[in-house]
Amino acid sequence: MQKSSKIILLIVALLLLIFSGGFYMKEQQRKEELKRNREYEVSLVKALKNSYSDIKEIQISNPITTTMPGDWRSTVKIIFSDNDEITYRITHNKDDEINRSGSINEKEHLFLSKKHGRTKNHILVEFSTGEKEKR
């Protein structure tokens, strides 16, 4: 084999190694993000169940990690046992045991304040991945 062919083969092998390493790192980062989101989502469900009574279902979507360490945002849809529902953006910290915050207007605030309490029974949760589970 000629010297130039060996050099080209070495360069191609090196590029392939770099590309596959980058792909692996990106995949690991994606898995880590999914794991982190699940931890926050499970924590959020517990906090919402501690905050509002008679929740039947919670749907979580559009999770985003905020620049502030420890905080995380998502869109949440809460369906209550009387079939009333509300959808809003919420910020959550995993240490929160109760979470009554969110981007809501005055009408939504009044609606949620009437629902203050605790949900003790299992509810249906749809996580941001689309997976559904009783919690």
N, C-alpha and C positions, 0 to 999 in steps of 0.2 A: 504494500500500500504506500502511496506517495505521502510525503510529509504534509503537503497542503490538504490532502484528503483526511489525514488524521486530525489536523487542526480544525477543519470544518466539522468533523464528527464530534470532536471534543466540545466545540462551541455549541452545537445542536444539543448534545447531552447536557451541557451546563444550563442552557436556556430551558430545556425540558424540566430539569431539576428545580430551577427557580420558579417556573410556572406552576408546577405541581405543589411546591412548598407554599406558594402564595395562595393557591386554591385551598389547600389544607388549612391554612391559617384563617382564611375567610370563613370556611365551613365551621371551624371551631368557634369563631367569634359569633356566628349565627346561632349555633347550639347554645352557647353561653347566654346570649340575649333571650332566647326562648325560655331557658331555665329561669333567668332572672324575672322575666315577665310573668311566668307561672307563679313564682313565689309572691310577687306583688299582687297578682290577681287573687290568689287564695287568701292573702292577708286582707285585701279590700273586701272580699265577700264576707269574711268574719266581721270586719268593722261595720259593714252595712247592716248585717243581721243584728249587730249590737245597737244599731242606731234607729232602725225603723221596724215597726210591727207589721205582721201579716204579709211579708214578702213571699211571693209565689215563685218568681223567676228573676234572675239577673243575667243580662247579656253584656259582655265586655268587648270593646273593639278599639282599634286605633291606639295601642299603647305607645307611649313615648317616654323615654328617660329624660328628665329635666337636667339642666346644667347644675342646679343645686344638688349637692351630694345627698343621696338617700331619698330624694323625691322622684315621683313617677306620675305620669298623667295618662288618662284614657277617657274614652267615651263610655258611659254606663247607661244601660236601659234597665229600669226596675219596674217589674210588673207585680202588682199587689194582688192579694186573693180576691178583692172585689173587682178585678180587671182594670182598675185605674193604672196608668203607667206614666212614667216620666223618663226622658232621655236628656242627659247633660254631660258636660266635661267635668272631670273630678281629678284633683291632685291627691296623692296618697303617699304616706310614709309607712313602711312596714311595722313601725313601732306603734302606730295608731290603733287603739282598740275600738274607738268610735270615730266615725267620719261623717260629719254632717256638712262638709264644705262642698264647694263646687261652683261652677260658672252658671248661676241661675238668676232669673229675674225675680221681682217681688211676688208675682203670682205663683211661681214655682216654689219659692221659699215658703209661702203660706200653705201650699199644698203639702209640702214635705213636713212642715211643722205639725200638721194634723196627724202625721203618720209616725211621730216619735214613739219609740218603744223598743221592743226586742222581738225578733223572730226566733223562736226556739225549734221549730220543726225543720225538717230537711226541705231544701228548695232546689229547683233546677238551675244550674249555672251553665251558661255558654261562654267558654273562654275565647280569647281573641284568636286562637288557632282554629276555632269552629268546633272543638271538642266539647261535648255536653256531659255533665256529671251531676249527680245528686250530692249536695253538701249540707 
